Amino acid sequence: MSEDKSKRHAIIVAGGSGKRFGSELPKQFLPLEGKALLMHTIERFHKAGATIVVVLPAEHQEMWMSMCKECNFPITHIIANGGSTRFESVRNGLAAIEDLEPDDLVAVHDGVRPLVSVEMIDRCYNTAQETGSAIPVVNPNDSIRQVMDDGTSRQLLRSSLRAVQTPQTFIAEWLKGAYDVEESPLFTDDASVVEAAGHQVTLVDGETTNIKITTPIDMIVAKALVAD
């Protein structure tokens, strides 16, 4: 890996339909402080100096472009087609990055995590620059039990567990090579894809405020955090 600062890229995956949220509007387009959640997310990565690819389902792209025009949203970004799975969407996002060099840094982030701080994004890029990867995690607050195949359960030691967030960040050589395979049901996130390619991932501190907007309650929390 180069000792110089590598170019930063971000793939923002925004494929939600809004059904779990109970909204006809895709949740990445829901308003927060006067603009779409996805716009907040893009702004954070723009401030961190990243070139941005937004991965959207084809049926949502016209709506998104109209929203950007109406809001005079100024940040340049590439739009890539969403796939039928998240794996396909990330691979499409990678293919859309122009002039990607092996030592470049690529962060993959959920479009509906609009409150990620620029400091945390920097932390992920800087760690990936040094070690090849950066996976943000937080300590779980609740006790965790594992349910077995026979219906019984067992306690898991909470102090040894971590809840995983995004942006999951990698040097481009690792990420691009890892995604050049057939999709597997064992792939639950980008870290699992990169691990399957034989690379060790590095954990970094995440943020409890880096919430994923999935339910109406999450939106209430997001509005409170933004207003704080």
TORKERO-770331 format. One record per residue: residue number from 1; residue in three letters; chain; x, y, z of N, C-alpha, C in turn. Coordinates in Angstrom, 2 decimals, decimal comma. Example, Ala and Ser with C-alpha at 12.3 -4.5 7.8 and 13.67 -1.06 7.14 Angstrom:
BEGIN
R  resi  resn  chain   n.east  n.north     n.up  ca.east  ca.north    ca.up   c.east  c.north     c.up
R     1   ALA      A    13,19    -5,69     7,80    12,30     -4,50     7,80    13,20    -3,30     7,80
R     2   SER      A    12,85    -2,25     7,08    13,67     -1,06     7,14    12,90     0,03     7,87
END
This chain:
BEGIN
R  resi  resn  chain   n.east  n.north     n.up  ca.east  ca.north    ca.up   c.east  c.north     c.up
R     1   MET      A     0,83    -1,20     0,00     0,00      0,00     0,00     0,86     1,25     0,00
R     2   SER      A     0,40     2,26    -0,68     1,17      3,49    -0,80     1,20     4,24     0,52
R     3   GLU      A     2,34     4,92     0,78     2,42      5,75     1,97     1,71     7,09     1,75
R     4   ASP      A     1,51     7,47     0,48     0,82      8,71     0,18    -0,68     8,53     0,42
R     5   LYS      A    -1,38     9,66     0,57    -2,82      9,59     0,73    -3,44     9,15    -0,58
R     6   SER      A    -4,20     8,06    -0,53    -4,85      7,54    -1,72    -6,18     8,27    -1,94
R     7   LYS      A    -6,65     8,21    -3,16    -7,91      8,85    -3,50    -9,05     8,14    -2,79
R     8   ARG      A   -10,00     8,94    -2,30   -11,14      8,40    -1,56   -12,38     8,30    -2,45
R     9   HIS      A   -13,03     7,16    -2,38   -14,30      6,95    -3,08   -15,33     6,46    -2,07
R    10   ALA      A   -16,59     6,70    -2,38   -17,68      6,19    -1,55   -18,76     5,60    -2,44
R    11   ILE      A   -19,18     4,39    -2,11   -20,34      3,76    -2,75   -21,47     3,83    -1,74
R    12   ILE      A   -22,50     4,59    -2,04   -23,63      4,75    -1,14   -24,79     3,94    -1,70
R    13   VAL      A   -25,13     2,89    -0,98   -26,17      1,96    -1,45   -27,52     2,43    -0,92
R    14   ALA      A   -28,43     2,73    -1,84   -29,72      3,31    -1,47   -30,84     2,56    -2,20
R    15   GLY      A   -31,07     1,33    -1,79   -32,05      0,50    -2,49   -33,32     0,24    -1,74
R    16   GLY      A   -33,56     0,96    -0,64   -34,75      0,69     0,17   -36,03     1,04    -0,55
R    17   SER      A   -37,10     0,28    -0,24   -38,39      0,52    -0,87   -39,34     1,33    -0,01
R    18   GLY      A   -39,11     1,35     1,31   -40,01      2,06     2,22   -41,10     1,18     2,79
R    19   LYS      A   -41,18    -0,09     2,38   -42,27     -0,96     2,83   -42,18    -1,24     4,32
R    20   ARG      A   -40,98    -1,56     4,81   -40,83     -1,82     6,25   -41,09    -0,57     7,06
R    21   PHE      A   -40,81     0,57     6,45   -41,03      1,84     7,12   -42,51     2,21     7,13
R    22   GLY      A   -43,28     1,60     6,21   -44,70      1,92     6,11   -44,96     3,17     5,29
R    23   SER      A   -44,06     3,46     4,34   -44,17      4,67     3,53   -44,17     4,30     2,05
R    24   GLU      A   -44,95     5,04     1,27   -44,93      4,84    -0,18   -43,65     5,43    -0,77
R    25   LEU      A   -43,09     6,42    -0,12   -41,85      7,04    -0,58   -40,67     6,19    -0,10
R    26   PRO      A   -39,75     5,83    -1,01   -38,56      5,09    -0,56   -37,88     5,83     0,59
R    27   LYS      A   -37,48     5,09     1,62   -37,06      5,74     2,86   -35,83     6,62     2,70
R    28   GLN      A   -34,97     6,32     1,70   -33,81      7,18     1,48   -34,19     8,57     0,99
R    29   PHE      A   -35,44     8,73     0,54   -35,93     10,02     0,05   -36,76    10,77     1,09
R    30   LEU      A   -36,97    10,17     2,24   -37,76     10,83     3,27   -37,06    12,09     3,76
R    31   PRO      A   -37,82    13,14     4,09   -37,20     14,41     4,47   -36,70    14,42     5,91
R    32   LEU      A   -35,54    15,01     6,10   -34,96     15,27     7,42   -34,38    16,67     7,36
R    33   GLU      A   -34,91    17,56     8,20   -34,45     18,95     8,20   -34,51    19,56     6,79
R    34   GLY      A   -35,59    19,27     6,07   -35,82     19,95     4,80   -35,18    19,33     3,58
R    35   LYS      A   -34,46    18,22     3,74   -33,89     17,56     2,56   -33,84    16,06     2,78
R    36   ALA      A   -33,74    15,32     1,69   -33,81     13,86     1,75   -32,67    13,27     2,59
R    37   LEU      A   -32,98    12,18     3,27   -31,96     11,47     4,04   -30,70    11,23     3,20
R    38   LEU      A   -30,90    10,81     1,96   -29,77     10,48     1,10   -28,90    11,70     0,85
R    39   MET      A   -29,48    12,88     0,80   -28,68     14,09     0,60   -27,78    14,35     1,80
R    40   HIS      A   -28,29    14,13     3,01   -27,46     14,27     4,20   -26,26    13,32     4,13
R    41   THR      A   -26,54    12,08     3,72   -25,48     11,07     3,64   -24,40    11,49     2,65
R    42   ILE      A   -24,83    11,92     1,47   -23,88     12,35     0,44   -23,03    13,51     0,94
R    43   GLU      A   -23,66    14,46     1,63   -22,93     15,63     2,14   -21,81    15,23     3,07
R    44   ARG      A   -22,04    14,23     3,93   -21,00     13,82     4,88   -19,76    13,29     4,15
R    45   PHE      A   -19,98    12,48     3,11   -18,84     11,92     2,39   -18,17    12,97     1,50
R    46   HIS      A   -18,94    13,91     1,00   -18,36     15,01     0,23   -17,42    15,82     1,12
R    47   LYS      A   -17,82    16,08     2,36   -16,98     16,82     3,30   -15,70    16,04     3,64
R    48   ALA      A   -15,77    14,73     3,54   -14,59     13,89     3,81   -13,70    13,74     2,59
R    49   GLY      A   -14,05    14,41     1,49   -13,19     14,42     0,32   -13,33    13,23    -0,61
R    50   ALA      A   -14,49    12,57    -0,59   -14,68     11,39    -1,42   -15,41    11,72    -2,72
R    51   THR      A   -15,05    11,01    -3,79   -15,89     10,98    -4,98   -17,01     9,98    -4,70
R    52   ILE      A   -18,19    10,25    -5,21   -19,37      9,54    -4,71   -20,12     8,83    -5,83
R    53   VAL      A   -20,44     7,57    -5,60   -21,34      6,80    -6,45   -22,56     6,45    -5,62
R    54   VAL      A   -23,73     6,78    -6,12   -24,98      6,44    -5,46   -25,64     5,30    -6,24
R    55   VAL      A   -25,90     4,20    -5,56   -26,50      3,04    -6,21   -28,00     3,04    -5,93
R    56   LEU      A   -28,80     3,19    -6,99   -30,24      3,31    -6,87   -30,94     2,34    -7,81
R    57   PRO      A   -32,08     1,78    -7,40   -32,88      1,00    -8,35   -33,27     1,87    -9,54
R    58   ALA      A   -33,35     1,27   -10,71   -33,65      2,02   -11,93   -34,95     2,79   -11,80
R    59   GLU      A   -35,94     2,21   -11,11   -37,25      2,85   -11,00   -37,25     4,05   -10,06
R    60   HIS      A   -36,17     4,25    -9,29   -36,09      5,39    -8,38   -35,22     6,53    -8,92
R    61   GLN      A   -34,52     6,29   -10,00   -33,51      7,26   -10,44   -34,12     8,56   -10,95
R    62   GLU      A   -35,21     8,48   -11,69   -35,84      9,69   -12,20   -36,37    10,54   -11,05
R    63   MET      A   -36,96     9,89   -10,05   -37,45     10,60    -8,87   -36,30    11,30    -8,16
R    64   TRP      A   -35,17    10,62    -8,02   -34,02     11,19    -7,34   -33,47    12,40    -8,09
R    65   MET      A   -33,36    12,28    -9,40   -32,82     13,39   -10,18   -33,75    14,60   -10,12
R    66   SER      A   -35,05    14,36   -10,08   -36,01     15,45    -9,94   -35,88    16,13    -8,58
R    67   MET      A   -35,67    15,33    -7,52   -35,49     15,88    -6,18   -34,23    16,75    -6,12
R    68   CYS      A   -33,16    16,26    -6,73   -31,90     17,03    -6,72   -32,08    18,36    -7,45
R    69   LYS      A   -32,82    18,33    -8,55   -33,05     19,55    -9,32   -33,91    20,53    -8,53
R    70   GLU      A   -34,97    20,04    -7,90   -35,87     20,90    -7,14   -35,17    21,54    -5,95
R    71   CYS      A   -34,25    20,79    -5,33   -33,55     21,29    -4,14   -32,24    22,01    -4,49
R    72   ASN      A   -31,93    22,09    -5,79   -30,64     22,64    -6,20   -29,49    21,96    -5,47
R    73   PHE      A   -29,56    20,64    -5,38   -28,53     19,89    -4,67   -27,23    19,96    -5,47
R    74   PRO      A   -26,17    20,51    -4,88   -25,00     20,89    -5,68   -23,91    19,83    -5,82
R    75   ILE      A   -23,98    18,74    -5,08   -22,85     17,81    -5,03   -22,89    16,83    -6,20
R    76   THR      A   -21,84    16,83    -6,98   -21,73     15,93    -8,12   -21,59    14,48    -7,65
R    77   HIS      A   -22,33    13,59    -8,28   -22,21     12,17    -7,95   -22,64    11,33    -9,15
R    78   ILE      A   -22,10    10,14    -9,21   -22,44      9,18   -10,26   -23,60     8,33    -9,76
R    79   ILE      A   -24,52     8,01   -10,66   -25,62      7,11   -10,30   -25,39     5,77   -10,99
R    80   ALA      A   -25,41     4,70   -10,19   -25,27      3,34   -10,70   -26,56     2,57   -10,45
R    81   ASN      A   -26,81     1,57   -11,27   -28,03      0,79   -11,14   -27,94    -0,19    -9,97
R    82   GLY      A   -28,98    -0,22    -9,17   -29,06     -1,19    -8,09   -29,28    -2,59    -8,64
R    83   GLY      A   -28,76    -3,58    -7,94   -28,96     -4,97    -8,33   -30,10    -5,60    -7,57
R    84   SER      A   -30,33    -6,87    -7,82   -31,41     -7,58    -7,12   -31,01    -7,92    -5,69
R    85   THR      A   -29,72    -7,85    -5,38   -29,22     -8,06    -4,02   -28,22    -6,95    -3,70
R    86   ARG      A   -27,89    -6,81    -2,41   -26,89     -5,81    -2,03   -25,54    -6,13    -2,64
R    87   PHE      A   -25,20    -7,40    -2,73   -23,94     -7,82    -3,33   -23,84    -7,28    -4,76
R    88   GLU      A   -24,90    -7,47    -5,53   -24,90     -6,99    -6,92   -24,82    -5,47    -6,97
R    89   SER      A   -25,50    -4,81    -6,02   -25,49     -3,34    -6,00   -24,09    -2,81    -5,74
R    90   VAL      A   -23,38    -3,41    -4,79   -22,01     -2,95    -4,49   -21,10    -3,22    -5,68
R    91   ARG      A   -21,26    -4,36    -6,30   -20,44     -4,67    -7,48   -20,70    -3,67    -8,61
R    92   ASN      A   -21,97    -3,30    -8,81   -22,30     -2,29    -9,81   -21,69    -0,94    -9,45
R    93   GLY      A   -21,71    -0,62    -8,15   -21,09      0,63    -7,70   -19,60     0,66    -7,96
R    94   LEU      A   -18,93    -0,45    -7,71   -17,50     -0,54    -7,99   -17,21    -0,33    -9,47
R    95   ALA      A   -18,03    -0,94   -10,32   -17,82     -0,82   -11,76   -18,02     0,60   -12,25
R    96   ALA      A   -18,80     1,40   -11,50   -19,10      2,77   -11,92   -18,02     3,77   -11,54
R    97   ILE      A   -17,07     3,37   -10,68   -16,00      4,28   -10,28   -15,00     4,41   -11,43
R    98   GLU      A   -14,76     5,62   -11,85   -13,86      5,86   -12,98   -12,40     5,88   -12,51
R    99   ASP      A   -11,55     5,24   -13,30   -10,09      5,28   -13,06    -9,73     4,81   -11,65
R   100   LEU      A   -10,33     3,71   -11,22   -10,05      3,17    -9,89    -8,68     2,52    -9,87
R   101   GLU      A    -7,83     3,00    -8,95    -6,47      2,47    -8,80    -6,43     1,48    -7,64
R   102   PRO      A    -5,51     0,50    -7,69    -5,45     -0,53    -6,64    -5,31     0,03    -5,23
R   103   ASP      A    -4,57     1,14    -5,07    -4,34      1,70    -3,75    -5,38     2,74    -3,33
R   104   ASP      A    -6,36     2,99    -4,19    -7,44      3,89    -3,80    -8,23     3,28    -2,64
R   105   LEU      A    -8,98     4,11    -1,94    -9,79      3,67    -0,81   -11,26     3,76    -1,18
R   106   VAL      A   -12,01     2,71    -0,86   -13,43      2,66    -1,19   -14,23     2,37     0,08
R   107   ALA      A   -15,12     3,29     0,41   -16,04      3,10     1,53   -17,41     2,70     0,99
R   108   VAL      A   -18,02     1,71     1,60   -19,38      1,29     1,23   -20,30     1,63     2,40
R   109   HIS      A   -21,33     2,43     2,12   -22,16      2,97     3,19   -23,63     2,82     2,86
R   110   ASP      A   -24,45     2,63     3,90   -25,89      2,59     3,74   -26,42     4,00     3,50
R   111   GLY      A   -27,23     4,18     2,47   -27,78      5,49     2,18   -28,64     6,04     3,29
R   112   VAL      A   -29,20     5,14     4,11   -30,09      5,58     5,19   -29,38     5,60     6,55
R   113   ARG      A   -28,07     5,83     6,52   -27,31      6,20     7,73   -26,83     7,64     7,54
R   114   PRO      A   -27,73     8,62     7,65   -27,38     10,00     7,31   -26,61    10,75     8,38
R   115   LEU      A   -26,48    10,18     9,58   -25,88     10,92    10,68   -24,43    10,52    10,96
R   116   VAL      A   -23,85     9,72    10,09   -22,44      9,37    10,25   -21,61    10,65    10,27
R   117   SER      A   -20,66    10,73    11,18   -19,87     11,95    11,29   -18,70    11,92    10,30
R   118   VAL      A   -18,25    13,10     9,91   -17,09     13,20     9,04   -15,85    12,64     9,76
R   119   GLU      A   -15,79    12,83    11,08   -14,66     12,30    11,86   -14,60    10,77    11,77
R   120   MET      A   -15,76    10,13    11,82   -15,77      8,66    11,72   -15,41     8,21    10,32
R   121   ILE      A   -15,89     8,92     9,30   -15,53      8,59     7,93   -14,02     8,70     7,75
R   122   ASP      A   -13,43     9,78     8,26   -11,98      9,95     8,20   -11,26     8,79     8,90
R   123   ARG      A   -11,79     8,39    10,05   -11,17      7,31    10,82   -11,16     6,02     9,99
R   124   CYS      A   -12,24     5,76     9,30   -12,32      4,54     8,48   -11,34     4,61     7,30
R   125   TYR      A   -11,31     5,75     6,61   -10,37      5,88     5,49    -8,93     5,77     5,97
R   126   ASN      A    -8,61     6,43     7,07    -7,22      6,42     7,55    -6,78     5,04     8,00
R   127   THR      A    -7,69     4,31     8,65    -7,34      2,96     9,09    -7,18     2,03     7,89
R   128   ALA      A    -8,08     2,15     6,91    -7,97      1,32     5,71    -6,68     1,63     4,94
R   129   GLN      A    -6,26     2,88     4,99    -4,99      3,26     4,35    -3,82     2,50     4,98
R   130   GLU      A    -3,91     2,29     6,31    -2,82      1,65     7,03    -2,90     0,12     7,00
R   131   THR      A    -4,11    -0,43     7,09    -4,25     -1,88     7,29    -4,96    -2,60     6,16
R   132   GLY      A    -5,55    -1,86     5,24    -6,29     -2,48     4,14    -7,79    -2,49     4,33
R   133   SER      A    -8,25    -2,32     5,58    -9,70     -2,35     5,83   -10,03    -1,61     7,11
R   134   ALA      A   -11,30    -1,25     7,23   -11,79     -0,62     8,46   -13,29    -0,90     8,57
R   135   ILE      A   -13,68    -1,60     9,63   -15,07     -1,98     9,85   -15,53    -1,33    11,15
R   136   PRO      A   -16,43    -0,33    11,09   -16,87      0,33    12,33   -17,83    -0,54    13,12
R   137   VAL      A   -17,62    -0,60    14,42   -18,45     -1,44    15,29   -18,73    -0,70    16,60
R   138   VAL      A   -19,81    -1,11    17,26   -20,16     -0,59    18,58   -20,50    -1,76    19,49
R   139   ASN      A   -20,40    -1,53    20,80   -20,76     -2,56    21,76   -22,29    -2,69    21,83
R   140   PRO      A   -22,82    -3,92    21,83   -24,27     -4,08    21,96   -24,73    -3,71    23,37
R   141   ASN      A   -25,88    -3,08    23,47   -26,43     -2,70    24,77   -27,23    -3,83    25,41
R   142   ASP      A   -27,86    -4,64    24,60   -28,73     -5,70    25,10   -27,97    -7,00    25,27
R   143   SER      A   -28,47    -7,86    26,16   -27,95     -9,22    26,24   -28,33    -9,96    24,96
R   144   ILE      A   -27,48   -10,90    24,56   -27,66    -11,61    23,29   -27,79   -13,11    23,58
R   145   ARG      A   -28,75   -13,76    22,93   -28,88    -15,20    23,00   -28,88   -15,78    21,59
R   146   GLN      A   -28,26   -16,94    21,45   -28,24    -17,64    20,17   -29,28   -18,75    20,19
R   147   VAL      A   -30,16   -18,78    19,20   -31,20    -19,80    19,10   -30,63   -20,96    18,28
R   148   MET      A   -30,72   -22,18    18,83   -30,18    -23,36    18,18   -31,23   -23,98    17,26
R   149   ASP      A   -30,81   -24,95    16,45   -31,72    -25,60    15,49   -32,87   -26,32    16,18
R   150   ASP      A   -32,64   -26,80    17,39   -33,70    -27,55    18,09   -34,63   -26,64    18,89
R   151   GLY      A   -34,46   -25,33    18,77   -35,34    -24,39    19,46   -34,83   -23,92    20,81
R   152   THR      A   -33,80   -24,57    21,33   -33,20    -24,11    22,59   -32,32   -22,90    22,30
R   153   SER      A   -31,88   -22,24    23,36   -31,03    -21,06    23,18   -29,91   -21,08    24,21
R   154   ARG      A   -28,91   -20,28    23,94   -27,80    -20,16    24,88   -27,33   -18,71    24,91
R   155   GLN      A   -26,84   -18,33    26,08   -26,34    -16,97    26,25   -24,99   -16,82    25,55
R   156   LEU      A   -24,80   -15,66    24,93   -23,51    -15,31    24,36   -22,90   -14,20    25,20
R   157   LEU      A   -21,59   -14,23    25,33   -20,89    -13,25    26,15   -20,91   -11,90    25,44
R   158   ARG      A   -21,68   -10,96    25,98   -21,87     -9,67    25,32   -20,57    -8,92    25,13
R   159   SER      A   -19,64    -9,04    26,07   -18,38     -8,29    26,00   -17,52    -8,73    24,81
R   160   SER      A   -17,81    -9,91    24,26   -17,01    -10,39    23,12   -17,68   -10,11    21,78
R   161   LEU      A   -18,86    -9,46    21,80   -19,62     -9,22    20,58   -19,60    -7,75    20,19
R   162   ARG      A   -19,77    -7,50    18,92   -19,85     -6,14    18,41   -20,95    -6,05    17,35
R   163   ALA      A   -21,66    -4,93    17,35   -22,64     -4,64    16,31   -21,94    -3,88    15,19
R   164   VAL      A   -22,14    -4,31    13,96   -21,40     -3,79    12,82   -22,19    -2,67    12,13
R   165   GLN      A   -21,47    -1,61    11,75   -22,06     -0,48    11,05   -21,40    -0,31     9,68
R   166   THR      A   -21,73     0,77     9,02   -21,02      1,22     7,83   -20,62     2,68     8,08
R   167   PRO      A   -19,62     3,21     7,38   -19,02      2,72     6,14   -17,94     1,67     6,37
R   168   GLN      A   -18,07     0,54     5,68   -17,01     -0,46     5,67   -16,06    -0,08     4,53
R   169   THR      A   -14,79     0,07     4,88   -13,86      0,74     4,00   -12,64    -0,15     3,72
R   170   PHE      A   -12,18    -0,14     2,47   -11,13     -1,06     2,03   -10,25    -0,38     0,98
R   171   ILE      A    -9,04    -0,92     0,84    -8,27     -0,54    -0,34    -8,96    -1,19    -1,54
R   172   ALA      A    -8,92    -0,50    -2,67    -9,68     -0,94    -3,83    -9,27    -2,32    -4,32
R   173   GLU      A    -7,99    -2,63    -4,25    -7,51     -3,93    -4,72    -8,19    -5,07    -3,98
R   174   TRP      A    -8,33    -4,93    -2,67    -8,99     -5,96    -1,88   -10,47    -6,07    -2,24
R   175   LEU      A   -11,15    -4,92    -2,26   -12,60     -4,94    -2,44   -12,98    -5,42    -3,84
R   176   LYS      A   -12,29    -4,90    -4,84   -12,62     -5,28    -6,22   -12,35    -6,75    -6,45
R   177   GLY      A   -11,23    -7,25    -5,95   -10,93     -8,66    -6,10   -11,92    -9,54    -5,36
R   178   ALA      A   -12,34    -9,11    -4,17   -13,27     -9,90    -3,37   -14,62   -10,02    -4,05
R   179   TYR      A   -15,04    -8,97    -4,75   -16,35     -8,99    -5,41   -16,32    -9,64    -6,79
R   180   ASP      A   -15,17   -10,09    -7,22   -15,06    -10,75    -8,52   -15,29   -12,26    -8,36
R   181   VAL      A   -16,39   -12,61    -7,67   -16,75    -14,01    -7,41   -18,26   -14,15    -7,53
R   182   GLU      A   -18,70   -15,40    -7,48   -20,14    -15,65    -7,43   -20,66   -15,30    -6,04
R   183   GLU      A   -21,87   -14,76    -5,98   -22,47    -14,41    -4,69   -22,74   -15,67    -3,87
R   184   SER      A   -22,56   -15,54    -2,55   -22,78    -16,64    -1,62   -23,77   -16,21    -0,53
R   185   PRO      A   -24,62   -17,12    -0,05   -25,51    -16,77     1,07   -24,75   -16,45     2,35
R   186   LEU      A   -23,47   -16,77     2,39   -22,65    -16,46     3,56   -22,21   -15,00     3,58
R   187   PHE      A   -22,43   -14,28     2,48   -22,05    -12,88     2,41   -23,15   -12,03     3,04
R   188   THR      A   -22,89   -11,53     4,24   -23,87    -10,70     4,95   -23,54    -9,22     4,89
R   189   ASP      A   -22,30    -8,90     4,57   -21,87     -7,51     4,42   -20,55    -7,52     3,66
R   190   ASP      A   -19,99    -6,34     3,47   -18,74     -6,25     2,70   -17,58    -6,92     3,41
R   191   ALA      A   -17,56    -6,83     4,74   -16,50     -7,48     5,50   -16,48    -8,99     5,27
R   192   SER      A   -17,65    -9,60     5,21   -17,70    -11,05     4,99   -17,23   -11,42     3,59
R   193   VAL      A   -17,49   -10,54     2,61   -17,01    -10,79     1,25   -15,49   -10,71     1,20
R   194   VAL      A   -14,93    -9,70     1,84   -13,48     -9,51     1,84   -12,78   -10,61     2,64
R   195   GLU      A   -13,38   -11,03     3,76   -12,80    -12,14     4,54   -12,79   -13,43     3,73
R   196   ALA      A   -13,83   -13,66     2,95   -13,90    -14,88     2,13   -12,79   -14,90     1,08
R   197   ALA      A   -12,29   -13,71     0,73   -11,19    -13,62    -0,23    -9,83   -13,81     0,45
R   198   GLY      A    -9,84   -14,02     1,77    -8,60    -14,33     2,48    -7,95   -13,17     3,21
R   199   HIS      A    -8,65   -12,05     3,33    -8,09    -10,88     4,00    -8,61   -10,76     5,43
R   200   GLN      A    -7,75   -10,29     6,32    -8,14    -10,00     7,70    -8,71    -8,59     7,77
R   201   VAL      A    -9,86    -8,44     8,43   -10,44     -7,09     8,52   -10,10    -6,48     9,88
R   202   THR      A   -10,04    -5,16     9,89    -9,69     -4,39    11,09   -10,92    -3,68    11,61
R   203   LEU      A   -11,20    -3,81    12,91   -12,33     -3,13    13,52   -11,91    -1,75    14,03
R   204   VAL      A   -12,80    -0,79    13,87   -12,58      0,56    14,39   -13,82     0,98    15,17
R   205   ASP      A   -13,68     2,01    15,98   -14,81      2,49    16,77   -15,87     3,12    15,87
R   206   GLY      A   -17,11     2,63    16,02   -18,24      3,25    15,36   -18,86     4,31    16,24
R   207   GLU      A   -20,11     4,67    15,95   -20,81      5,70    16,71   -22,24     5,25    16,99
R   208   THR      A   -22,67     5,42    18,23   -24,04      5,05    18,56   -25,05     5,93    17,83
R   209   THR      A   -24,63     7,13    17,42   -25,52      8,03    16,69   -25,59     7,70    15,20
R   210   ASN      A   -24,77     6,78    14,75   -24,74      6,39    13,33   -25,84     5,36    13,07
R   211   ILE      A   -27,08     5,79    13,28   -28,19      4,86    13,21   -28,64     4,64    11,77
R   212   LYS      A   -29,21     3,47    11,54   -29,79      3,14    10,24   -31,29     3,38    10,32
R   213   ILE      A   -31,81     4,21     9,42   -33,23      4,55     9,44   -34,01     3,41     8,81
R   214   THR      A   -34,69     2,63     9,66   -35,44      1,46     9,20   -36,91     1,56     9,55
R   215   THR      A   -37,22     2,14    10,71   -38,60      2,23    11,19   -38,94     3,69    11,51
R   216   PRO      A   -40,22     4,02    11,67   -40,59      5,39    12,04   -39,94     5,85    13,34
R   217   ILE      A   -39,70     4,94    14,26   -39,04      5,32    15,52   -37,62     5,82    15,24
R   218   ASP      A   -36,94     5,19    14,28   -35,60      5,62    13,93   -35,61     7,07    13,41
R   219   MET      A   -36,66     7,41    12,67   -36,75      8,77    12,15   -36,96     9,79    13,28
R   220   ILE      A   -37,74     9,39    14,29   -37,95     10,27    15,44   -36,61    10,51    16,15
R   221   VAL      A   -35,83     9,45    16,31   -34,51      9,57    16,94   -33,59    10,45    16,10
R   222   ALA      A   -33,61    10,25    14,80   -32,76     11,05    13,91   -33,09    12,53    14,00
R   223   LYS      A   -34,38    12,85    14,02   -34,79     14,25    14,12   -34,33    14,85    15,44
R   224   ALA      A   -34,38    14,06    16,50   -33,93     14,55    17,80   -32,43    14,79    17,80
R   225   LEU      A   -31,68    13,90    17,18   -30,22     14,03    17,13   -29,81    15,24    16,30
R   226   VAL      A   -30,49    15,46    15,19   -30,16     16,60    14,33   -30,48    17,91    15,05
R   227   ALA      A   -31,58    17,91    15,82   -32,00     19,13    16,52   -31,15    19,41    17,74
R   228   ASP      A   -30,45    18,40    18,24   -29,68     18,54    19,49   -28,52    19,52    19,31
END
